[in-house]
Amino acid sequence: GGQLSRLGITLQPLVKAEQQQGLLFLPQLSQPAGALVAVNGGFFNRINQLPLGAVRHQGVWLSGPILNRGVIAWGGAGDLEFGRLRLNQSLQVNNGRSWGLKALNSGYVQKGLSLYTPAWGPRYRALSGEEEALLIRGGRVETTFGHNQLQRGIAIPKDAELVVARGRTPLPARAGDRILVTTRSSSPLAQRPNVLGGGPLLMQDGKVVLNGRQEGFSPGFMSLAAPRTVVAQGTDGQWLMTLRGASGSGPTLVETALAAQQLGLRDALNMDGGSSTTLVVAGQT
């Protein structure tokens, strides 16, 4: 970290401008940004091309954390912080009852209420079969939307937020109701200007801390052998790594954690792997 800042190099999350939907190959993100070194980042849904996990850029949640998964977080100084992160958001109606919000600006779809802000993009289109929504502006419900409107897509105004109800969850409020959205997080990592989620967390403070169940990963995912992307740090600075097996199959997560330990690294986080594993150095993939 110290060496990088002396060279005038900073670590940045590479993000799509203007909207979260749509996937780009890594060079399409790294070249316009003038990145010297880049690796692929967090998880995504291949079908609807939406982010699954934490992406925070310059203090704005483009996509909120999910499932208590591992993240890296950092500010201007450049030192990375590693940990697991959960965002606890709730919505209070007319100073009375509170409702939990499942996710923020996320392609992670589940029954319940989720929040979408202008950082999601200029429009929201339904991500599941049955949806209704509230548009909140200036602390009040301005209007409600039914499923047909959401299927076609609606605008998210710059000064408004959308609360989407899925899986036949009733809308918690009506037009004119006062709404207060509060946010607490499981860790101070959520306050850092930049956060990028992946998982599972491999190492923390020199110890292997691999625990897939704690981060909502399936046993099948945990036993998979695949190419890997790892962000790590040790006494000699920060590491952006891609790993593949000698036989071509790729390491398991346990083998990846042990490799990080053998390299003498202090902290390490697994990012999205498999076929999206990519390392770009000086414009070369």
Secondary structure, 3 states (H helix, E strand, C coil): CHHHHHCCCCCCCCCCCCCCCCCCCHHHHHCCCCCCEEECCCEEECCCCEEECCEEECCEEEECCCCCCEEEEECCCCCCEEEECCEEEEEEECCCCEEEEEEECCCCCCCEEEEECHHHCCEECCCCCCEEEEEEECCEEEEEECHHHHHHCEECCCCEEEEEEECCCCCCCCCCCEEEEEEEECCHHHHCCEEEECCCEEEECCEECCCCHHHCCCHHHHHCCCCEEEEEEECCEEEEEEECCCCCCCCCHHHHHHHHHHCCCCEEEECCCHHHCCEEECCEC
